[in-house]
Each structure stands twice: as C-alpha cells, then as structure tokens.
Amino acid sequence: MTGPTTTRPADGAPRVPSVSCVFVCHDGGGRVLLARRGAGARDEPGSWDTGAGALEYGETFESAVAREVREEYTAEALAIHTVGVRNILREDPVSHWVAVVFAVEVDPARVAIGEPHKFDELGWFTPEALPSPQHSQLAATLELYLSARG
C-alpha cells in the first residue's frame, strides 16, 4: 500500500496543511455577501469570493469566524452555523488547507470594507445571480452553504 502523494513548493520546503474558517455571510433573506479581491489580495485579484481567515492557536472556530467577520466586514456575526468541511489542495499557488465552512448572518446596514488592502468592493447577491469573475473556490463553498440551507 502506498502513502499519500505530497506536493512541495519549488523551494522544496515541507508544508503542512493550515486550517481556515471560510464564511458565507448572508442577510437572512436569501442574499449572500461577496467581496471583490483587490490588488493586495493573497491570490486571484479581481475575483469575487466569500470571507475567510486562518484559525489562530487556542481559538474556537466560532471565535475565529466572529473575529474575521469584524476584521473583513466591520460587522458583528448575529448567528454562526457550521455547514461543512473541505480539503483544499491547489497547485497554483501550491497550498493545502482544511476549510471549515460557516453560514454567518449579518446586518447588511453594518457591513463595510474593513480590509481595503485586500478587498476593493462588496456586494449582496442571490445565489442565482453571482458576479464574475469568481474565485476558484467560490462554487464549492456556495454548494456546501446552499445544501446546508436545504
């Protein structure tokens, strides 16, 4: 029996998966909040995506999500629900993370760009009328969110 294949970046440095809290903010009425990634974004600038952030040592998932929603969108999380988990392996850039995905209700009147170095626009959309271009991970994230909604 062979073990898993490990992809390493060009520098050959070993990598370990990180844990990310991905959140789909919604208004409780069917719309989701998406952010367009700006020039300073880690990857895929110009694409629309949900929010996300790394889980910090000693944090609960819910604390990490609440912190990240405040940082990225200046809003308080009114309700947080876990909707699923994804194992994400990417080749460009080479990365591996475990994404724990959450649905987060927020008050649209309280939402603003909290990290202008990462995002240049926010918008509320129905899942049937999403903007483009979309981040490479958006479809799979929204699929989890929508299946949890029933």
C-alpha positions as a Python dict, from the first residue, in 0.01 Angstrom:
ca = {
    (1, 'M'): (0, 0, 0),
    (2, 'T'): (140, 341, -91),
    (3, 'G'): (101, 656, 113),
    (4, 'P'): (-38, 991, 3),
    (5, 'T'): (144, 1197, -255),
    (6, 'T'): (295, 1515, -116),
    (7, 'T'): (341, 1819, -337),
    (8, 'R'): (610, 2061, -229),
    (9, 'P'): (665, 2416, -346),
    (10, 'A'): (952, 2492, -584),
    (11, 'D'): (1183, 2577, -291),
    (12, 'G'): (1141, 2219, -160),
    (13, 'A'): (1032, 2336, 186),
    (14, 'P'): (796, 2093, 361),
    (15, 'R'): (444, 2221, 404),
    (16, 'V'): (172, 2131, 647),
    (17, 'P'): (-198, 2197, 594),
    (18, 'S'): (-340, 2503, 763),
    (19, 'V'): (-693, 2542, 897),
    (20, 'S'): (-909, 2814, 751),
    (21, 'C'): (-1251, 2933, 864),
    (22, 'V'): (-1446, 3017, 548),
    (23, 'F'): (-1770, 3206, 596),
    (24, 'V'): (-2066, 3284, 377),
    (25, 'C'): (-2225, 3594, 521),
    (26, 'H'): (-2595, 3627, 446),
    (27, 'D'): (-2876, 3867, 528),
    (28, 'G'): (-3129, 3604, 639),
    (29, 'G'): (-3338, 3684, 332),
    (30, 'G'): (-3161, 3490, 58),
    (31, 'R'): (-2871, 3718, -33),
    (32, 'V'): (-2503, 3645, 26),
    (33, 'L'): (-2221, 3893, 74),
    (34, 'L'): (-1925, 3868, -160),
    (35, 'A'): (-1604, 4070, -171),
    (36, 'R'): (-1401, 4150, -479),
    (37, 'R'): (-1037, 4077, -410),
    (38, 'G'): (-814, 4379, -458),
    (39, 'A'): (-461, 4415, -590),
    (40, 'G'): (-316, 4332, -245),
    (41, 'A'): (-507, 4005, -208),
    (42, 'R'): (-310, 3683, -148),
    (43, 'D'): (-436, 3531, -473),
    (44, 'E'): (-679, 3576, -760),
    (45, 'P'): (-712, 3958, -750),
    (46, 'G'): (-1026, 4088, -919),
    (47, 'S'): (-1228, 3776, -836),
    (48, 'W'): (-1535, 3764, -613),
    (49, 'D'): (-1529, 3542, -305),
    (50, 'T'): (-1669, 3483, 41),
    (51, 'G'): (-1470, 3571, 352),
    (52, 'A'): (-1210, 3354, 519),
    (53, 'G'): (-931, 3360, 771),
    (54, 'A'): (-685, 3135, 947),
    (55, 'L'): (-772, 2969, 1273),
    (56, 'E'): (-533, 3101, 1535),
    (57, 'Y'): (-382, 2883, 1807),
    (58, 'G'): (-623, 2842, 2101),
    (59, 'E'): (-925, 2987, 1917),
    (60, 'T'): (-1259, 2815, 1877),
    (61, 'F'): (-1400, 2805, 1525),
    (62, 'E'): (-1680, 3040, 1624),
    (63, 'S'): (-1439, 3292, 1780),
    (64, 'A'): (-1224, 3287, 1467),
    (65, 'V'): (-1527, 3342, 1243),
    (66, 'A'): (-1660, 3628, 1459),
    (67, 'R'): (-1315, 3793, 1462),
    (68, 'E'): (-1268, 3757, 1087),
    (69, 'V'): (-1618, 3892, 1008),
    (70, 'R'): (-1540, 4200, 1221),
    (71, 'E'): (-1198, 4245, 1057),
    (72, 'E'): (-1310, 4196, 697),
    (73, 'Y'): (-1662, 4343, 704),
    (74, 'T'): (-1676, 4557, 1025),
    (75, 'A'): (-1995, 4372, 1127),
    (76, 'E'): (-2092, 4151, 1417),
    (77, 'A'): (-2195, 3791, 1349),
    (78, 'L'): (-2560, 3756, 1451),
    (79, 'A'): (-2569, 3377, 1404),
    (80, 'I'): (-2295, 3128, 1311),
    (81, 'H'): (-2368, 2777, 1179),
    (82, 'T'): (-2121, 2515, 1056),
    (83, 'V'): (-2213, 2394, 706),
    (84, 'G'): (-1928, 2163, 612),
    (85, 'V'): (-1558, 2093, 569),
    (86, 'R'): (-1342, 2096, 257),
    (87, 'N'): (-991, 1961, 199),
    (88, 'I'): (-833, 2204, -50),
    (89, 'L'): (-523, 2112, -249),
    (90, 'R'): (-405, 2372, -500),
    (91, 'E'): (-123, 2367, -749),
    (92, 'D'): (-106, 2741, -826),
    (93, 'P'): (-7, 2865, -584),
    (94, 'V'): (89, 2537, -415),
    (95, 'S'): (-114, 2525, -97),
    (96, 'H'): (-309, 2287, 122),
    (97, 'W'): (-565, 2383, 378),
    (98, 'V'): (-865, 2243, 555),
    (99, 'A'): (-1157, 2481, 521),
    (100, 'V'): (-1429, 2464, 784),
    (101, 'V'): (-1722, 2643, 620),
    (102, 'F'): (-1980, 2850, 808),
    (103, 'A'): (-2302, 3037, 734),
    (104, 'V'): (-2300, 3371, 917),
    (105, 'E'): (-2596, 3605, 940),
    (106, 'V'): (-2503, 3974, 949),
    (107, 'D'): (-2693, 4304, 936),
    (108, 'P'): (-2637, 4447, 584),
    (109, 'A'): (-2656, 4802, 725),
    (110, 'R'): (-2346, 4731, 938),
    (111, 'V'): (-2129, 4587, 659),
    (112, 'A'): (-1835, 4785, 518),
    (113, 'I'): (-1490, 4704, 383),
    (114, 'G'): (-1267, 4653, 686),
    (115, 'E'): (-953, 4550, 498),
    (116, 'P'): (-917, 4781, 197),
    (117, 'H'): (-572, 4640, 125),
    (118, 'K'): (-740, 4304, 46),
    (119, 'F'): (-1083, 4399, -93),
    (120, 'D'): (-1197, 4680, -320),
    (121, 'E'): (-1573, 4618, -340),
    (122, 'L'): (-1852, 4442, -152),
    (123, 'G'): (-2187, 4333, -290),
    (124, 'W'): (-2503, 4146, -194),
    (125, 'F'): (-2612, 3880, -443),
    (126, 'T'): (-2860, 3599, -475),
    (127, 'P'): (-2700, 3260, -543),
    (128, 'E'): (-2871, 3263, -885),
    (129, 'A'): (-2716, 3597, -990),
    (130, 'L'): (-2349, 3596, -888),
    (131, 'P'): (-2089, 3838, -1025),
    (132, 'S'): (-1783, 3734, -1220),
    (133, 'P'): (-1505, 3656, -1231),
    (134, 'Q'): (-1541, 3421, -938),
    (135, 'H'): (-1264, 3291, -713),
    (136, 'S'): (-1169, 2932, -794),
    (137, 'Q'): (-1305, 2812, -456),
    (138, 'L'): (-1636, 3002, -459),
    (139, 'A'): (-1856, 2743, -633),
    (140, 'A'): (-1764, 2461, -393),
    (141, 'T'): (-1809, 2687, -89),
    (142, 'L'): (-2153, 2804, -202),
    (143, 'E'): (-2253, 2446, -281),
    (144, 'L'): (-2192, 2350, 84),
    (145, 'Y'): (-2374, 2662, 205),
    (146, 'L'): (-2678, 2601, -17),
    (147, 'S'): (-2703, 2229, 63),
    (148, 'A'): (-2699, 2309, 438),
    (149, 'R'): (-2984, 2557, 387),
    (150, 'G'): (-3196, 2279, 240),
}
